[in-house]
Each structure stands twice: as structure tokens, then as C-alpha cells.
Amino acid sequence: MIKEKFVVAAAAPPCQPGEVRENLTSIREACSDLARDRPALVLFPELSLSGFLPNHPTVEHLPWLTEGIAKVREWAQTIPGPATDSLVEIAKEFDILLSAGLFEDAGPVIHNTQVLAGPNGVLAATRKMHIPMFEAPFYNGGGLPPVVETRLGRIGTCICFDTLLPEGPRLLQVAGAEIVLMPFASDPEPRTVEGWIANNETLLRTRCLENGFFGLVCNHKGHVEGLGESMDFPGGGMLIGPRGEMLERWAGDSASSMVAEIDPHVLSKARAHTEFGPRFRRPELYGPLARPLT
């Protein structure tokens, strides 16, 4: 459980598809730059360690798809493995918890996985559950997302598209999450920080309000290239409180990080509210919600 105030950060340093070593260097440099603010937790975007593969092809589709599947498998990392060992070393160097994303080599299949690392090892590995259309050829959907007890509190992760469906965050709420990490790789028009926040703010504030947890959000930033295609991400980040309040937001297009503070009194006050939603849940009535579409 959260016991005292602490600083968190969201950071989106440059990263490119398949350049794992260079991306690790960028992650470490971002942690070094943030050290003056003494964050206890740093969130990096979805696939920030492996690099996000541009997935809106304008070239002939079949050759692009065939090469892309092969490249993602080539870039995928085992957990544990050398890449996650490096994340642990960075966490140890700066005495932080850090969360970064990678293509996970899970044997016969690949997952889009966000790792939470601490000075003593990997604390959690969350596999993206709901895979949107353009990403579906490259990796499979994962199972139930873990919530782990850490020195900062109970932390879960909800990756990008998973936040768009209410079931993903709710799974974390019923497992006791107090802080939910929300890494993104999203490029809606207009490709500005304000445009990205406007596109996502209402939904993400609702997710935090209806579940009563903090949401720390971080989006990819910069130009990425791969397999003859490219995408431009605006960056963007937020810290949202458990009543859906905006506690901090990314300060404009030139920013590459955001720093904010988590206060346990904000959480306890929200959960003591007379209309705190999870207190009134009636799961015995919700069986029809789990039925497949017909």
C-alpha cells in the first residue's frame, strides 16, 4: 500500500525499431537526466526498449508483412534475459522502479510486454491483452495482467489499446491496484501533445475515476522508421488522480519528460468518498458481460 508521498516521472527518449542497445542507452540517459528530481518510479512508453514498428503500410502489403513478422521475432527478448538484466542494472544504478516495453520472445509466439524492473530484479511482466488490427500480425494477446506489491504501493499496467476497453483497467482494480502504468504508442491527428492529450484525456480520466487508482501515462515521442515505413509520435503524458482529476500533464511539444507527485492522502480520500464506485459493485449480476458476441 502507498504509505508516503513520492515523485514519479514519464519519459519518452528517442528509440528506433530493433535498436535495443541504443534504446537502452536512451533509457539510461533519460533516468540520469531525471535524477535531479529524485523520482522513485519512471515510466517509458510501449515498446520503448524494442522500438515501435510502424504499422500503417503504404507499400505492397504481403512482402512488408512477411519481413515485419521475421524482424519482430529477431528483435524479441526473453524474460528474464540480457535486455531485462540491463533494465534491472539501470534501476539499481538510480535506485528506482522503471517500466519499459519490449517484444517478448515467448517461444512459439511473440508478446507486446511491459516490464516493471527494480534494483533487485524484474517485478512484473504485463502482456498486452487486446491487439488492434494493424498490430495483430506481429504478436499475440496476453493473459490476466499482474498487480504486484512494491515498496511504493500496488502497481499494475495497462498497455495502450487495453485502456480503451473498460475491462482491462477493471481487472487491475479488482486485483487491488493503487497505481496503474499506462504506456502508449499513439499518433492521432493533430500530432501535437495537446492533440494527443485531448484525444485521450476524457477516457483515461474516466478509467481512473471509475476504478479509484492513480494513472501514470506516457506516449512515444519522435520519428520512427522501419521496413520502409515511418510514424511520427507527439509524446505526451499525464498523472491522473483516483477521482479522475488531472494532477500533472506534459508541458508542450518540446518536452520529453514529465515529473509529478503521488500523495497517499489523495487515494485514501478518494476511496472514502460516499460514491466511490467499486464499493457498490455487484459482480453476481455481471455474468452476461462475459458472454462472447453473437
ABEGO torsion letter per residue (X at the ends): XBABBBBBBBBBBBBBBGBAAAAAAAAAAAAAAAAAAGBABBBBBBGAAAEBBBABBABBAAAAAAAAAAAAAAABBBOBBAAAAAAAAAAAAAGBBBBBBBBBBAEABBBBBBBBBBAAEBABBBBBABBBAAAAAABBBBBBBBBBBBAAEBBBBBBEAAAABAAAAAAAAAAGBABBBBBBBBBBOBBBAAAAAAAAAAAAAAAAAAAGBBBBBBBBBEBBBBGGBBBBBAEEBBBBBAAGBBABBBBEAABABBBBBBBAAAAAAAAABAABAAAABBAAAAAAAABBBX
